[in-house]
Amino acid sequence: MDSIQQQFTDMLADKGITIDERQLQQFEAYYEELITWNEKMNLTGITERDQVYTKHFYDSLTLAFYTDMSAVSSLADIGSGAGFPGIPLKIVFPHLKLRIIDSLNKRIKFLQSVVDRLGLEDVELIHGRAEEWGRKEGYRDAHDLVTARAVARLAVLNEFCLPFVKPGGTFAAMKGSDLTEEIKESRRSLGLLKGKLDQVHHFQLPVEQSDRHIVLIEKEAATPARYPRKAGTPLKEPLI
């Protein structure tokens, strides 16, 4: 274990999360795949190894500080991009049934390569639009926990993500800086989509101290039939 891995495991241990040698090897293999594929396609602007471990891997796992992952069996990661936060959460909590939905097929191919190399099981990678898959049986109103990291404003994210959450489940929006305005403008979408703001957690990433917020939204009832609207509409005409 080198100094970057030691720092990573120490930071997680401070939060009560322990990872074993195999999981550490999986993170390192993930890093290698990310860098290799990033030369062919734009997956991330963050490529320094220590930065990837902090700003991608650790940042993804912060969701577990505010959610009891042992009580979650099904996780959907919407607009996952390079696999954050879904893949790091799956590495540390292998019991999770993970679904990743992303609109770019090249990213899905990258993620398939990661899943294969890391030997991850119970992972479904879907090339498609959230608005379309959120209407399908077996996906709609079907997941304990749904998350999205830095994808869109909250009013839009609610329509992308809440349809996937089962009643009684949670949508966790992982965001950067101050959310006061976004939360205000998301009230209408929450009401229409049967979501209720539960908690907002604010913290700073270790080492570089950048601001992060995790918004936890509870799904109170099944998604009304008219949502999500057709692909492209939530972004063009958000429910505000």
N, C-alpha and C positions, 0 to 999 in steps of 0.2 A: 504494500500500500504506500503510495507516494503522498507528498504533502497536500496536494489538492484533494485527493480522496479522503485523507485523514480529516481535513477541515470539513469536508462535506458530511462525513459520518458523525463528526463531533457536533456540527450544527443540528443535525437531525436528532442525535441523542439528547441534546438539550431540550428538545420538544417531545421526548419520550418515544421516539421512533428508532428502532434498531434494524440495521440491515446486515445480511451475512455476506460471505465472500462471493457466493454465486450472484447475488443481486448487484454487488459492486462490479463484478465482471460484466453483467448485463448493461449497466450504465456506461461502462467504458466502451463496450461494443456499439452501443447506441450513439455515443459521441463520434466514434470512428465512421459509422454509416452516415451520420449527419454531415460530417466534413467532406466525405467522399462524394456524396450526392450533391452537396452544395456547390461543388465545382461545375456541375452540369445544369443546375436549376437553382432558382433563388428560394431557398428554404428559410434562411436566417441571415441577418446582418451581424449576428454575434457568433464569432468563430473561435476566439481565444478559449482554450480549454477551461481555465479557472472561471471565466465568465459564463460559459455554457453550464457548468456545474451549479453556479449560483443563480444566474438569471433565467435559466430554463428548467433544470432538474429540481433544484431546491424550491424555486418559485412555484412550480407545478404542485409540489408536495405540500405547500402551505394550506391547501384545501383540507388536508387531513388534520390540521391543527384545530379546525373549527367544525368538523363533521366527524361523526363516529363511523369510520369506514368498516368496522366489524359488523355494523347494522345495515350496510349497503351490499346488495348482491348484484344489482344491475346498474351500470354506469353508461351514459351516453355523452360523448364529447362532440359538440357541434361546431363545425368550422375549425377543425383541429390543426390545420396547417401541417407543421412538422411533427405533430403528435403530442403537443402540450395542451393540457396537462394529462391527457389520458394514458399515454404510455408510461411515464414515470409512476403514476398511481398504480398501474397494473403491475409494474415490476415489484413495487413495495407491498402491494396487497394482491397477491396472485389469485385470491378467491373471486375477485371481481369479474363479472361477465361484462366485457367492454365492447361498446359499439362506437365507432368513429365515423362521422359523416363529413365529407368534404367535397366541394364542388369541382375541384381540379383533379383530374385523373392521374396526372404525373405525381401529385403528392400521395395519392392512394398507393401507387406503385412503390414509391419510397417507403411508405409505412409497411407495405407487405414485406419488403426486403428486411426491414427492422424486426418485424414480428417473426419472420422465418429465422433470422440469425440469432435472435434472443431465445427462440424456442417458446414463445408465449402461446398459451392455449386459451380458448374461449374469447377470441377477439374477432369481431366482424367489422370489416372495412368496407364502407359504402361510398361509391362515387355518385353524388347526387346533390340535389338542393334540399335544404331543411324543410322548405315549404311543401315539397312533394312527399317526402318520407314521413313528415309529421301527420299525414293523412292516412297512412297505411296501417292496416290491422297488424297487431303484434309490435308496432313501434309507437303508435299513438297511445297516450295514457298508460305507458307500459314500464317506465323506469323509476327506480328508487331515487336516483340522483342524476341530474343532467347538468352539464357545465359547459361554459364557453369562456375562453380567455382572450381578451382584447380583440373582439370580433366587430362589434358595432355598439351604438348607443343603447342604453338599457331598454328604452321603449321599443326598439326594433328587436333586440335580443329576446325580449319577453315573447314576441310572436314566433320567433325562430325556435325557441327552446321549451317554453311551457307546454306546448302540445305533446311533447315526448314524456313529460313527467306524469307518473301515476298519481291519482288523488291521495293526498297524505304524504307524497314525496316532496323532494326539494330541488329547486333550480338554484345553482350557485354561479353567479356572474363574477368572474375574476377580472378586476379592473386596476388601472393605474392610479392617476391622481384624483383630486377632489371630485366627489360625485353628487354634491348637493343639487345642482341643476338637473342632472340626469335623473335623479330619483324623483324630483318634483314632476318632471315631464313624463315620467313613466306611470303615473298614477292611473290614468285612464286605461292604458293597456293592461295593467294589473287587474283592474276591475273586470274588464271584458274577457280576460283570459283565465279568470278564476284563480289568480295568484294573490298572495298576501305577503307584504314585506315582513320578514321575520327579524333579521338582524343585519347590521352592517359592521364588519370588522375592519379596522384600519391598523396597519402595521408597516414596518419598514424592513426591506430586505437587509440581511446582515452584510457586512463588508462595505457595500456602497451606499446603504441607507436610502434607497429610493422608495417612494411611497407606493403602497399597494392597498387595495380594498377588496374585500370579498363580500358580496351582497347575497344573503340567503333569503330565498323566496319560497314560501310554502304553497303547494298546490291544494286548493280547498275542494275542488270538484272537477269532474270531467270537462275536457275542452269543448266549448260550444261548437256546433256543427260548421259554422261559417269560417272558423279559423283552423289553421293558418290560411290566409288569402293566397291567391296564386303567386307563383315565383316572381320575384322582383317588386311586387306591390308593397311589402312591409318596409323596404328601404325607401321607395319613392314616396309612399304615403303612410308614414308611421302613425300609430294610434296615439296621437297626442292632443 
